[in-house]
Amino acid sequence: MNSPLFVAGDDVEAEKMRAKLLAAEAQKPAVAAGGAATPTKAPVNRTEWIDGLRGIASIMIFTHHFADNTFTQQYPDVLKWGTAESFLRNGQLAVALFFILSGRVLTFGFLRGRNTGVVRWRSLASAIFRRTIRLALPIFALALMQQQVCAHGDTDRAPEAAKYMQNTQLNIPLWCQIDSVGSFLSFFIQVLTNPSHKSILAHGSSLWSMYDQFWGSVYVYIISTFVVMMSSRRYALYAVLCIAFLFASSPNMLFLLGLILSDLSASNITKRLLNKPFYIVMGVQLVFLVIAMIMIIWADAANALDGFFVRYTIDPTTGVFGYWYSATGSELLALGQLWPQTMRFSYWVTAISLMVWVELSHAAQWFFSCRLFVFLGNITFGTYVIQMTTIYAIMPRMVLHFAGNGWSYWNNIIFTYVACLLITWALGWVFYHTVDKGALKLARWAWNELFEQGTTRISQLPSKAAHGIVNQSKLVPGAVAAWCVGFGRGIASAARKTNWFVRHWRSPVVRDRTVLSEADRAVGPTELRSTGWTADLSQDKEAMHTAWLLNLNSFLAPVHMIGIPGLAYIWFHWNPIGTWSYDVLTFGSLWRILWCLSVPYCIITYIGFSTPRIAYSKKTMDARPVCRDLLRNFYIVIVTQGSNEEAVRRGYNRMKPLERLHPSVRVVVLTDAPYAYPDLDNVVCPTDYKSPMGIAKHKARALDYFRHSQHLSRYDWILHMDEESTIDGESLRRCFDFIRYTDFDFGQGVIMYNAYKYWSNWFFSVADTIRVGDDLARFNLQFSVIRRPVFGVHGSFLMTSGEVENENTWDFGSLAEDFEFSQAAWKKGFTCGAVHGIVREQSPGSLRDFMKQRRRWYMGIREINGMYYLPEMAIKLWTIGIFCLVATIINIPFSFIVDGAPTPLWIVIMSDFCFGCFYWLYLWGLVFSELDTGISWWTPLRFLSAIIIQPFASIAEGFAVMWALGSENTGKFEVIKK
């Protein structure tokens, strides 16, 4: 802990490094002989969500400046203040967030010393010193760049573009008036010393906030030296200082609010609150989120509060009370003329409310930890200071160019916006890796050279500085050469990895299937039986009906291929989402791009539905070459905790007769002690059993005990079933076809939820039809075409060979052990395929159980690092799809009543396609289930009810996901009642 990485101060980078080290340590898999590495993911990185929030704030600031300099005067109702979509251009709110985040991050490492007992006082002096250099060097570089842009006439076309857009704000920037060395140096010094925000804003644009960035950090450093020694009395000090800063309209209050959040986190107070019951934590989250939303949307209330508070504040530069009044003192100035805008009540209250919500919300932290947002957060400083140069120098030229080519107004503005944003990100990335990182390294080097190496005296500082500069200059050529070599090696390594991925992504390991394990060699010839199926099922009505249904499904791909676009066309023709236009995009409909986030999932669904799932007849299968001719045991394992005796006995008694169909079939009930069924074929997992690595728990521990106790080999196959699952003779026969005629190591078929109490609860019967549709679409694509578990597997109707289970084991700690099992098996080179059979189950019995089930899936899957991030992306796409569908439904009245802006045609087409896919998932899942149980006069009524219930089922799915994302995984496996 004495490493320089862990000193406080301007230690955003140090805190990131520490968090990355801890996260890497948490992700190291434990591997035992014969065991499986557990690819569990560390919890949300405590700095990544901060970077992600900064990244989103940077987009808001850019949109704010771009809008003010383009369309807001000609189209004032677009992104109008006081509407939900105005959040996209609320730049002052974003700046307030920046200030709070700075106070939150800069002091956390130092305040954490109170808990560890090691307070690093020297680090504060180091932090202030380094902070000065880190801000000064980029400011100097940017100011110099702005002068060169002006000198080359790159901003000269701004007035011409302003005429086209009818915008009086866009003009040649005032910083072009700084045309001498003296005025340049004077401006550079004033950026960090002049408290007049408007003066710096006029001549330096976005550099106006650098004064607050510097002095705000100095204040929180100084305040933290006092509060680190104080007990609970420090909160009284916080209150006094907040009131004083608020009275003085000082942005330093925002840094202080960040310091308070940092103190609460460092003192584990935030953690103790999160350990409270879920409804308390969720209630606190909602309170702060609602406050923020009210401040954003309810413009009149926000302006009234702003007007009230500005009457009783003083000028932060002159100290004059009531300076917000006009020169005559008779009336208040317009709120838009007040400065700094970040201290308007509606802005800072919204910012701190959002920060508290994110601090308490695992869901928000998960969202803001998105890799794109984190990347943007890392380059935020560069994009923030460069954006105005892009807007003044590049944007006018692009607007005039597209206007000259006859582009429509909004196509011109939107394309220019996207292009300028991308250019700003690119320049920001370069700025981050050159100037910003260079300033950080220079600041650390200067501190070490001047104050850390040897005795430091004032008289030694000049010589130390001179020697340091000379020594550093000698290192520059070598550093440049090393960078070039490293860059070249990085490119070569990336090329090799890309080549390997393209060629081997499906099979990272090629298995030698001829090698026999000790368990395989221990199997005697007399124990083996043929995998051939000889039982006659012609008198089994259920088996015959299943065969008919599977055969029918073999010919339905064309129906899906036409039906989904047809349903989308009907929705488009009815056009319930309002009017549409041929514009590529408009700012008024910008938020509707959210509808398109589910397009990848829907494309996968459409391809899956359009892929034939052909269940060949027994005669056709028997003509194929045999892959596996011998079998010892075929276990149908009913996996259960054992508490639901009725369901266990019902499933066991229904499947026990299947043992007569083949001599290797054995129906087994697997329970956890103390639950036992002596009169059944019952394997009980003892309470003291531990898996090889001791990681497995709950269901995975029982499954691993079964593997261990039954001495599985490659001649054994296991069909995993839930306690309420049942299978018929035809589906069992097709399991034997899978074993005999394919070389896959594990497989899965279609699960339907009509085994028991079907339609006893109409809501859950409809809600679970999407799972049937998903098996017929997405999982059909996986098992029939890709043949790798890119989307994971279900825990029920999972058929595995003993070889897979022995080598892979069930030694996993995730709540989604089935998903984790499939990923580990893929990594070891095992393959999967489609089992052309049907298993029937039961839907959850209550809304709470329904949500608990979904919550467990998401909590388990989100902590698994799957192969190539594909399963993680799949579950995110599925989640996004649910929320997008809900957003589409909500938008129907919203478009007519609140927002009448036309939607671009391409968004309409994509959203209608997604609508068709989602409804088809539900409705075809229902049709398939009804065909299985038998069509009756109830079927049309059920079909109509599904159309009505489906939106509410989607909303329930969405709330379940929100519950999962807002919950911390405690490792508890909650058994639901069915």
HUNOR-V260541 format. One record per residue. RES is the residue in one small letter. SS is DSSP state (~ for helix, > for strand, _ for the rest). NEAR is the number of other ideal C-beta (glycine too) atoms within 8 Angstrom. Layout:
RES&SS&NEAR ; RES&SS&NEAR
This chain:
m&_&5 ; n&_&3 ; s&_&5 ; p&~&6 ; l&~&7 ; f&~&9 ; v&_&12 ; a&_&14 ; g&_&15 ; d&_&11 ; d&_&13 ; v&~&9 ; e&~&7 ; a&~&12 ; e&~&12 ; k&~&10 ; m&~&9 ; r&~&10 ; a&~&12 ; k&~&9 ; l&~&8 ; l&~&9 ; a&~&10 ; a&~&8 ; e&~&7 ; a&~&8 ; q&~&11 ; k&_&6 ; p&_&8 ; a&_&8 ; v&_&7 ; a&_&8 ; a&_&4 ; g&_&7 ; g&_&11 ; a&_&11 ; a&_&8 ; t&_&13 ; p&_&12 ; t&>&12 ; k&_&9 ; a&_&8 ; p&_&7 ; v&_&9 ; n&_&11 ; r&_&7 ; t&_&11 ; e&~&12 ; w&~&15 ; i&~&13 ; d&~&14 ; g&~&16 ; l&~&14 ; r&~&14 ; g&~&16 ; i&~&11 ; a&~&14 ; s&~&14 ; i&~&11 ; m&~&15 ; i&~&14 ; f&~&12 ; t&~&13 ; h&~&13 ; h&~&13 ; f&~&13 ; a&~&12 ; d&~&8 ; n&_&11 ; t&_&14 ; f&_&11 ; t&_&11 ; q&_&10 ; q&_&8 ; y&_&8 ; p&_&7 ; d&_&5 ; v&_&11 ; l&_&13 ; k&_&8 ; w&_&5 ; g&_&9 ; t&_&9 ; a&~&8 ; e&~&10 ; s&~&12 ; f&~&9 ; l&~&12 ; r&~&10 ; n&_&12 ; g&~&11 ; q&~&11 ; l&~&13 ; a&~&13 ; v&~&13 ; a&~&14 ; l&~&14 ; f&~&13 ; f&~&17 ; i&~&16 ; l&~&14 ; s&~&13 ; g&~&19 ; r&~&15 ; v&~&14 ; l&~&17 ; t&_&16 ; f&~&13 ; g&~&14 ; f&~&15 ; l&~&15 ; r&_&9 ; g&~&13 ; r&~&10 ; n&~&8 ; t&~&7 ; g&_&6 ; v&_&6 ; v&_&8 ; r&_&10 ; w&_&6 ; r&~&6 ; s&~&13 ; l&~&14 ; a&~&7 ; s&~&12 ; a&~&16 ; i&~&12 ; f&~&12 ; r&~&15 ; r&~&14 ; t&~&11 ; i&~&12 ; r&~&13 ; l&~&13 ; a&~&10 ; l&~&12 ; p&~&15 ; i&~&14 ; f&~&9 ; a&~&10 ; l&~&12 ; a&~&16 ; l&~&9 ; m&~&10 ; q&~&12 ; q&~&13 ; q&~&8 ; v&~&12 ; c&~&14 ; a&~&7 ; h&_&6 ; g&_&6 ; d&_&8 ; t&_&13 ; d&_&7 ; r&_&9 ; a&~&13 ; p&~&10 ; e&~&9 ; a&~&14 ; a&~&14 ; k&~&7 ; y&~&9 ; m&~&13 ; q&_&7 ; n&_&12 ; t&_&6 ; q&_&8 ; l&_&13 ; n&_&8 ; i&_&9 ; p&_&12 ; l&~&6 ; w&~&13 ; c&~&10 ; q&~&7 ; i&_&11 ; d&_&8 ; s&_&6 ; v&~&5 ; g&~&6 ; s&~&10 ; f&~&12 ; l&~&8 ; s&~&8 ; f&~&13 ; f&~&10 ; i&~&8 ; q&~&10 ; v&~&14 ; l&~&11 ; t&~&6 ; n&_&8 ; p&_&6 ; s&_&7 ; h&~&12 ; k&~&8 ; s&~&9 ; i&~&15 ; l&~&10 ; a&~&7 ; h&~&10 ; g&~&13 ; s&~&8 ; s&~&11 ; l&~&12 ; w&~&11 ; s&~&10 ; m&~&12 ; y&~&14 ; d&~&13 ; q&~&11 ; f&~&12 ; w&~&9 ; g&~&15 ; s&~&16 ; v&~&10 ; y&~&11 ; v&~&15 ; y&~&15 ; i&~&8 ; i&~&12 ; s&~&13 ; t&~&10 ; f&~&10 ; v&~&13 ; v&_&11 ; m&_&5 ; m&_&9 ; s&_&4 ; s&_&5 ; r&_&7 ; r&~&11 ; y&~&7 ; a&~&7 ; l&~&12 ; y&~&13 ; a&~&8 ; v&~&8 ; l&~&11 ; c&~&11 ; i&~&8 ; a&~&8 ; f&~&11 ; l&~&12 ; f&~&9 ; a&_&9 ; s&_&11 ; s&_&9 ; p&_&11 ; n&~&11 ; m&~&13 ; l&~&16 ; f&~&17 ; l&~&16 ; l&~&14 ; g&~&19 ; l&~&16 ; i&~&9 ; l&~&15 ; s&~&15 ; d&~&13 ; l&~&10 ; s&~&13 ; a&~&11 ; s&_&9 ; n&_&8 ; i&~&8 ; t&~&11 ; k&~&8 ; r&~&8 ; l&~&10 ; l&~&9 ; n&_&5 ; k&_&7 ; p&_&5 ; f&~&7 ; y&~&6 ; i&~&8 ; v&~&13 ; m&~&9 ; g&~&8 ; v&~&10 ; q&~&12 ; l&~&8 ; v&~&8 ; f&~&13 ; l&~&11 ; v&~&8 ; i&~&11 ; a&~&13 ; m&~&9 ; i&~&10 ; m&~&14 ; i&~&13 ; i&~&9 ; w&_&9 ; a&~&8 ; d&~&7 ; a&~&9 ; a&~&14 ; n&~&10 ; a&~&8 ; l&~&11 ; d&~&13 ; g&~&10 ; f&~&8 ; f&~&11 ; v&~&13 ; r&_&9 ; y&_&6 ; t&_&12 ; i&>&11 ; d&_&9 ; p&_&8 ; t&_&6 ; t&_&5 ; g&_&6 ; v&_&7 ; f&>&7 ; g&_&9 ; y&_&8 ; w&_&9 ; y&>&10 ; s&_&8 ; a&_&3 ; t&_&6 ; g&_&6 ; s&_&5 ; e&_&6 ; l&>&9 ; l&_&9 ; a&_&6 ; l&~&10 ; g&~&4 ; q&~&6 ; l&_&11 ; w&_&7 ; p&_&9 ; q&~&9 ; t&~&12 ; m&~&12 ; r&_&13 ; f&~&10 ; s&~&10 ; y&~&15 ; w&~&13 ; v&~&12 ; t&~&14 ; a&~&14 ; i&~&11 ; s&~&13 ; l&~&12 ; m&~&15 ; v&~&10 ; w&~&13 ; v&~&12 ; e&~&10 ; l&~&12 ; s&_&10 ; h&~&10 ; a&~&9 ; a&~&10 ; q&~&11 ; w&~&11 ; f&~&9 ; f&~&14 ; s&_&12 ; c&_&8 ; r&~&5 ; l&~&7 ; f&~&14 ; v&~&13 ; f&~&9 ; l&~&16 ; g&~&14 ; n&~&9 ; i&_&13 ; t&~&15 ; f&~&11 ; g&~&16 ; t&~&16 ; y&~&12 ; v&~&12 ; i&~&14 ; q&~&13 ; m&~&10 ; t&~&11 ; t&~&13 ; i&~&12 ; y&~&15 ; a&~&11 ; i&~&9 ; m&~&15 ; p&~&15 ; r&~&10 ; m&~&12 ; v&~&15 ; l&~&12 ; h&~&8 ; f&~&12 ; a&~&10 ; g&~&6 ; n&_&6 ; g&_&4 ; w&_&9 ; s&_&6 ; y&~&6 ; w&~&11 ; n&~&12 ; n&~&12 ; i&~&13 ; i&~&13 ; f&~&12 ; t&~&13 ; y&~&11 ; v&~&8 ; a&~&9 ; c&~&14 ; l&~&11 ; l&~&8 ; i&~&10 ; t&~&13 ; w&~&11 ; a&~&8 ; l&~&12 ; g&~&15 ; w&~&10 ; v&~&9 ; f&~&17 ; y&~&13 ; h&~&7 ; t&~&8 ; v&~&11 ; d&~&13 ; k&~&9 ; g&~&9 ; a&~&14 ; l&~&12 ; k&~&8 ; l&~&10 ; a&~&15 ; r&~&10 ; w&~&10 ; a&~&13 ; w&~&12 ; n&~&9 ; e&~&12 ; l&~&11 ; f&~&8 ; e&~&6 ; q&_&5 ; g&_&3 ; t&_&4 ; t&_&8 ; r&_&6 ; i&~&4 ; s&~&5 ; q&~&9 ; l&~&10 ; p&~&7 ; s&~&7 ; k&~&12 ; a&~&11 ; a&~&8 ; h&~&9 ; g&~&12 ; i&~&8 ; v&~&8 ; n&~&8 ; q&~&9 ; s&~&7 ; k&~&7 ; l&~&8 ; v&~&8 ; p&~&7 ; g&~&7 ; a&~&8 ; v&~&8 ; a&~&8 ; a&~&8 ; w&~&8 ; c&~&8 ; v&~&8 ; g&~&8 ; f&~&8 ; g&~&8 ; r&~&8 ; g&~&8 ; i&~&8 ; a&~&8 ; s&~&8 ; a&~&8 ; a&~&8 ; r&~&8 ; k&~&8 ; t&~&8 ; n&~&8 ; w&~&8 ; f&~&9 ; v&~&7 ; r&~&6 ; h&~&8 ; w&_&7 ; r&_&6 ; s&_&7 ; p&_&8 ; v&_&7 ; v&_&5 ; r&_&7 ; d&_&5 ; r&_&5 ; t&_&4 ; v&_&5 ; l&_&6 ; s&_&10 ; e&~&5 ; a&~&12 ; d&~&11 ; r&~&7 ; a&_&8 ; v&_&10 ; g&_&6 ; p&~&4 ; t&~&4 ; e&~&7 ; l&_&10 ; r&>&9 ; s&>&6 ; t&_&12 ; g&_&7 ; w&_&11 ; t&_&4 ; a&_&9 ; d&_&5 ; l&_&12 ; s&_&5 ; q&_&5 ; d&_&10 ; k&~&6 ; e&~&9 ; a&~&13 ; m&~&11 ; h&~&9 ; t&~&14 ; a&~&10 ; w&~&8 ; l&~&12 ; l&~&14 ; n&~&10 ; l&~&9 ; n&~&11 ; s&_&10 ; f&_&8 ; l&_&8 ; a&~&11 ; p&~&7 ; v&~&7 ; h&~&14 ; m&~&10 ; i&~&8 ; g&~&10 ; i&~&14 ; p&~&10 ; g&~&9 ; l&~&12 ; a&~&14 ; y&~&9 ; i&~&8 ; w&~&11 ; f&~&10 ; h&~&6 ; w&~&6 ; n&_&9 ; p&_&6 ; i&_&10 ; g&_&12 ; t&_&7 ; w&>&9 ; s&>&9 ; y&_&4 ; d&_&11 ; v&_&8 ; l&_&12 ; t&_&13 ; f&~&14 ; g&~&11 ; s&~&12 ; l&~&11 ; w&~&8 ; r&~&10 ; i&~&9 ; l&~&8 ; w&~&14 ; c&~&11 ; l&~&9 ; s&~&14 ; v&~&10 ; p&~&7 ; y&~&13 ; c&~&13 ; i&~&8 ; i&~&12 ; t&~&14 ; y&~&13 ; i&~&9 ; g&~&14 ; f&~&15 ; s&~&8 ; t&_&11 ; p&_&7 ; r&_&12 ; i&_&5 ; a&_&9 ; y&_&6 ; s&_&6 ; k&~&8 ; k&~&6 ; t&~&8 ; m&~&11 ; d&~&6 ; a&_&5 ; r&_&7 ; p&_&4 ; v&_&8 ; c&_&7 ; r&_&9 ; d&_&7 ; l&>&9 ; l&>&14 ; r&_&11 ; n&>&10 ; f&>&14 ; y&>&11 ; i&>&13 ; v&>&12 ; i&>&16 ; v&>&12 ; t&_&14 ; q&_&8 ; g&_&12 ; s&_&7 ; n&_&13 ; e&~&8 ; e&~&6 ; a&~&13 ; v&~&16 ; r&~&10 ; r&~&10 ; g&~&14 ; y&~&12 ; n&~&7 ; r&~&8 ; m&~&13 ; k&~&8 ; p&~&6 ; l&~&12 ; e&~&9 ; r&~&5 ; l&_&11 ; h&_&11 ; p&_&4 ; s&_&9 ; v&>&11 ; r&>&10 ; v&>&12 ; v&>&12 ; v&>&15 ; l&>&13 ; t&>&16 ; d&>&10 ; a&_&9 ; p&_&4 ; y&_&11 ; a&_&9 ; y&_&12 ; p&_&5 ; d&_&3 ; l&_&9 ; d&_&7 ; n&>&11 ; v&>&12 ; v&>&9 ; c&>&13 ; p&_&7 ; t&_&7 ; d&_&4 ; y&_&9 ; k&_&5 ; s&_&15 ; p&_&10 ; m&_&11 ; g&_&7 ; i&_&10 ; a&_&15 ; k&_&8 ; h&_&8 ; k&~&9 ; a&~&15 ; r&~&15 ; a&~&13 ; l&~&15 ; d&~&14 ; y&~&13 ; f&~&14 ; r&~&13 ; h&~&8 ; s&~&7 ; q&_&10 ; h&_&7 ; l&_&10 ; s&_&14 ; r&_&10 ; y&_&12 ; d&>&14 ; w&>&13 ; i&>&13 ; l&>&13 ; h&>&13 ; m&>&16 ; d&>&10 ; e&_&12 ; e&_&13 ; s&_&15 ; t&>&12 ; i&>&15 ; d&_&11 ; g&~&12 ; e&~&15 ; s&~&15 ; l&~&14 ; r&~&14 ; r&~&14 ; c&~&14 ; f&~&13 ; d&~&13 ; f&~&14 ; i&~&12 ; r&~&14 ; y&~&10 ; t&_&10 ; d&_&6 ; f&_&10 ; d&_&10 ; f&>&14 ; g&>&12 ; q&>&13 ; g&>&14 ; v&>&11 ; i&>&15 ; m&>&13 ; y&_&15 ; n&_&9 ; a&_&11 ; y&_&8 ; k&_&8 ; y&_&10 ; w&_&8 ; s&_&5 ; n&_&9 ; w&~&9 ; f&~&11 ; f&~&11 ; s&~&15 ; v&~&14 ; a&~&13 ; d&_&12 ; t&~&16 ; i&~&13 ; r&~&10 ; v&~&17 ; g&~&15 ; d&~&12 ; d&~&12 ; l&~&15 ; a&_&15 ; r&~&11 ; f&~&12 ; n&~&14 ; l&~&13 ; q&~&15 ; f&~&13 ; s&~&11 ; v&~&6 ; i&~&8 ; r&_&11 ; r&_&10 ; p&_&12 ; v&_&9 ; f&_&9 ; g&_&13 ; v&_&12 ; h&_&8 ; g&_&10 ; s&_&11 ; f&_&16 ; l&>&12 ; m&>&13 ; t&>&11 ; s&>&11 ; g&~&15 ; e&~&11 ; v&~&12 ; e&~&14 ; n&~&13 ; e&~&9 ; n&~&12 ; t&_&14 ; w&_&14 ; d&_&15 ; f&_&13 ; g&_&9 ; s&_&14 ; l&_&11 ; a&_&13 ; e&~&16 ; d&~&12 ; f&~&15 ; e&~&15 ; f&~&12 ; s&~&13 ; q&~&15 ; a&~&13 ; a&~&14 ; w&~&13 ; k&~&9 ; k&_&11 ; g&_&10 ; f&_&11 ; t&_&10 ; c&>&17 ; g&>&11 ; a&>&10 ; v&>&14 ; h&>&11 ; g&>&15 ; i&>&14 ; v&>&15 ; r&>&12 ; e&_&14 ; q&_&9 ; s&_&13 ; p&_&11 ; g&_&10 ; s&_&7 ; l&~&7 ; r&~&6 ; d&~&12 ; f&~&15 ; m&~&12 ; k&~&10 ; q&~&11 ; r&~&12 ; r&~&12 ; r&~&13 ; w&~&11 ; y&~&14 ; m&~&13 ; g&~&15 ; i&~&14 ; r&_&12 ; e&_&10 ; i&>&16 ; n&_&8 ; g&_&12 ; m&~&11 ; y&~&6 ; y&~&8 ; l&~&10 ; p&~&16 ; e&~&12 ; m&~&8 ; a&~&12 ; i&~&12 ; k&~&8 ; l&~&12 ; w&~&9 ; t&~&10 ; i&~&11 ; g&~&14 ; i&~&12 ; f&~&10 ; c&~&14 ; l&~&14 ; v&~&12 ; a&~&10 ; t&~&13 ; i&~&10 ; i&~&8 ; n&~&11 ; i&~&10 ; p&~&7 ; f&~&9 ; s&~&12 ; f&~&7 ; i&~&5 ; v&_&4 ; d&_&9 ; g&_&7 ; a&_&9 ; p&_&12 ; t&>&15 ; p&>&14 ; l&~&9 ; w&~&7 ; i&~&14 ; v&~&13 ; i&~&10 ; m&~&11 ; s&~&14 ; d&~&12 ; f&~&14 ; c&~&17 ; f&~&13 ; g&~&14 ; c&~&14 ; f&~&14 ; y&~&11 ; w&~&15 ; l&~&14 ; y&~&15 ; l&~&14 ; w&~&14 ; g&~&16 ; l&~&14 ; v&~&9 ; f&~&15 ; s&~&14 ; e&~&12 ; l&~&10 ; d&~&13 ; t&~&7 ; g&_&6 ; i&_&5 ; s&_&5 ; w&_&5 ; w&_&7 ; t&~&9 ; p&~&7 ; l&~&8 ; r&~&13 ; f&~&12 ; l&~&8 ; s&~&10 ; a&~&13 ; i&~&9 ; i&~&7 ; i&~&12 ; q&~&12 ; p&~&10 ; f&~&8 ; a&~&13 ; s&~&13 ; i&~&10 ; a&~&13 ; e&~&12 ; g&~&11 ; f&~&9 ; a&~&14 ; v&~&13 ; m&~&9 ; w&~&10 ; a&~&14 ; l&~&12 ; g&_&12 ; s&_&10 ; e&_&6 ; n&_&8 ; t&_&4 ; g&_&7 ; k&_&4 ; f&_&9 ; e&_&6 ; v&_&7 ; i&_&10 ; k&_&8 ; k&_&13
